[in-house]
């Protein structure tokens, strides 16, 4: 059982109170001071990358650096907060949690979609929900990093060198001339495809709605799902998690992969059948995988993935850069500032 998260209070400039003009039916008429919770600040960075003192005359800020052990723990910790800043798809906000937080009036999330927030429940409880935009998407670079780690063993050899091991132990493979199969050719998938082509890779793509014409526009080859898994030396996933994409990559798909092929997932854990992936890795039916996302996050310390030597694991680092977090928290501050002044907050989702 994890210990309850520790909240750190951010010192605020005292103020006698705040009168807010009600608009759009989403704000109470008069409050003294508001309490704002910043959730899942694993990096202890939130207060250092954005201008929270700008709001110090109106709100008191508490930072929760660790995930909540349960929904009940979240409800108990957040019951006195009017404002919550959530990190995309970490702490879930189902209808039951909204019901347990009667004081909650404004919920901010990183990103412009968050599958862990029940937007209809938020509307029913009269909670305004706002998102933030990405200035860039660093997940493409992380994807290529995982590909390079799988094929060249950079981190593995670095660890051996620091451990005093004699010299080389891993003969990697060259990705130039090999085939990258991209599942999902949206903004991120197209970016990965472009980077891969600069490395000299051949790129093919597939998704349920992808057409040969779209592939031609992106300068990549079109393949059926079956062809992609059979031909690709590396398969990388870049589709949004939805009911349609949940379990999109299953045992039959993994069985089509070459024994020398790799799978990379920086999208969302439930898109891949994790049990099926575990089995093909245990049986060495594919060369390996690089995984940044998991069905349960944080990944439990006893998860069998942690015991596999042909699996590169990273703790959902795709979005996690100082630059990106500065953008997210800065836009959250903009929304809080507007809302506490009685204006419609920007980038509203519900």
Long-range contacts (C-beta under 8 A, 24 or more apart in sequence): 1-69, 2-66, 2-67, 2-69, 3-66, 3-69, 4-66, 4-68, 4-69, 4-73, 4-77, 5-64, 5-65, 5-66, 5-67, 5-68, 5-73, 5-77, 6-64, 6-65, 6-66, 7-37, 7-62, 7-63, 7-64, 7-77, 8-62, 8-63, 8-65, 9-60, 9-61, 9-62, 10-47, 10-52, 10-56, 10-60, 10-61, 10-62, 10-63, 11-56, 12-56, 12-57, 12-59, 12-60, 12-61, 13-53, 13-56, 13-57, 15-57, 15-58, 18-57, 18-58, 18-340, 20-340, 20-341, 20-342, 21-342, 22-342, 23-342, 23-343, 23-344, 24-344, 25-126, 26-105, 26-126, 26-128, 26-339, 27-105, 27-339, 27-342, 28-105, 31-82, 33-58, 33-59, 33-60, 34-58, 34-59, 34-60, 34-82, 34-83, 34-340, 35-59, 35-60, 35-62, 35-80, 35-81, 35-82, 35-83, 36-60, 36-61, 36-62, 36-81, 36-82, 36-83, 36-84, 36-85, 36-336, 37-61, 37-62, 37-63, 37-64, 37-77, 37-78, 37-81, 37-83, 37-84, 37-85, 38-62, 38-63, 38-64, 38-85, 38-329, 39-64, 39-84, 39-85, 39-86, 39-87, 39-90, 39-91, 40-64, 40-65, 40-66, 40-67, 40-86, 40-87, 40-90, 40-91, 41-65, 41-87, 42-66, 43-320, 43-325, 45-322, 45-325, 46-85, 46-325, 46-329, 49-322, 49-325, 49-326, 49-329, 49-330, 50-326, 50-329, 50-330, 50-332, 50-333, 51-330, 51-333, 52-329, 52-333, 54-333, 54-337, 55-333, 55-336, 55-337, 55-340, 58-340, 59-83, 59-336, 59-340, 67-91, 67-298, 71-96, 71-97, 71-100, 75-100, 75-101, 78-104, 79-103, 82-106, 83-107, 83-108, 83-336, 84-108, 85-109, 85-329, 85-332, 86-110, 86-114, 86-116, 86-117, 88-114, 88-116, 88-319, 89-114, 89-115, 89-116, 89-268, 90-116, 90-297, 91-116, 92-116, 92-117, 93-117, 93-118, 93-121, 93-122, 94-118, 94-121, 95-120, 95-121, 95-124, 98-122, 98-124, 98-125, 98-127, 99-125, 106-130, 106-335, 106-336, 106-339, 106-345, 108-132, 108-332, 108-335, 108-336, 109-349, 110-319, 110-328, 110-332, 111-319, 111-328, 112-347, 112-349, 113-240, 113-349, 114-349, 115-241, 115-242, 117-349, 119-349, 119-350, 120-350, 122-350, 123-350, 127-350, 128-339, 128-345, 128-348, 128-350, 129-348, 129-349, 129-350, 130-332, 130-335, 130-345, 130-346, 130-347, 130-348, 130-349, 131-347, 131-349, 132-327, 132-328, 132-331, 132-332, 132-347, 133-327, 133-331, 133-347, 134-319, 134-324, 134-327, 135-323, 135-324, 135-327, 136-323, 136-324, 137-187, 137-188, 137-191, 137-319, 138-318, 138-319, 138-320, 138-321, 138-323, 138-324, 139-188, 139-266, 139-318, 139-319, 140-188, 140-191, 140-192, 140-195, 141-195, 142-266, 142-292, 142-314, 142-317, 142-318, 143-192, 143-236, 143-238, 143-264, 143-266, 143-318, 144-192, 144-195, 144-196, 144-199, 146-264, 146-266, 146-290, 146-292, 146-312, 146-314, 147-175, 147-180, 147-234, 147-236, 147-262, 147-264, 147-290, 148-175, 149-290, 149-312, 150-234, 150-262, 150-264, 150-287, 150-288, 150-289, 150-290, 150-312, 151-175, 151-234, 151-262, 155-312, 173-260, 175-199, 175-200, 175-201, 175-233, 175-234, 176-200, 176-201, 177-201, 177-202, 178-202, 178-233, 178-234, 179-203, 179-204, 179-231, 179-232, 179-233, 179-234, 180-204, 180-232, 180-233, 180-234, 180-235, 180-236, 181-205, 181-206, 181-223, 181-228, 181-229, 181-231, 181-232, 181-234, 181-235, 181-236, 182-206, 182-220, 182-236, 182-238, 183-207, 183-228, 183-235, 183-236, 183-237, 183-238, 183-239, 183-248, 183-249, 184-210, 184-237, 184-238, 184-239, 184-240, 184-267, 185-210, 185-214, 185-215, 185-218, 185-220, 185-238, 186-238, 186-239, 186-240, 188-238, 189-236, 189-238, 189-239, 190-218, 192-236, 192-238, 193-218, 193-219, 193-220, 204-228, 204-231, 204-232, 207-239, 208-244, 225-253, 226-256, 229-253, 229-254, 229-256, 229-257, 230-256, 230-257, 230-258, 232-257, 232-258, 232-261, 233-258, 233-260, 233-261, 233-262, 234-261, 234-262, 234-263, 234-264, 235-261, 235-262, 235-263, 235-264, 236-263, 236-264, 236-265, 236-266, 237-263, 237-264, 237-265, 237-266, 237-267, 237-271, 237-272, 238-266, 238-267, 239-267, 239-271, 240-267, 240-268, 241-267, 241-268, 241-270, 241-271, 245-271, 246-270, 246-271, 247-271, 247-272, 247-273, 248-272, 249-273, 249-277, 250-276, 251-276, 251-279, 251-280, 254-280, 254-285, 254-286, 255-280, 255-285, 257-285, 257-286, 258-286, 259-284, 259-285, 259-286, 259-287, 260-286, 260-287, 261-286, 261-287, 262-286, 262-287, 262-288, 262-289, 262-290, 263-288, 263-289, 263-290, 264-289, 264-290, 264-291, 265-289, 265-290, 265-291, 265-292, 265-293, 266-292, 266-293, 266-318, 267-293, 268-293, 269-293, 269-294, 269-295, 269-296, 269-297, 270-295, 274-305, 278-304, 278-305, 278-308, 281-308, 281-310, 281-311, 282-308, 284-310, 288-312, 290-314, 292-316, 292-317, 292-318, 293-318
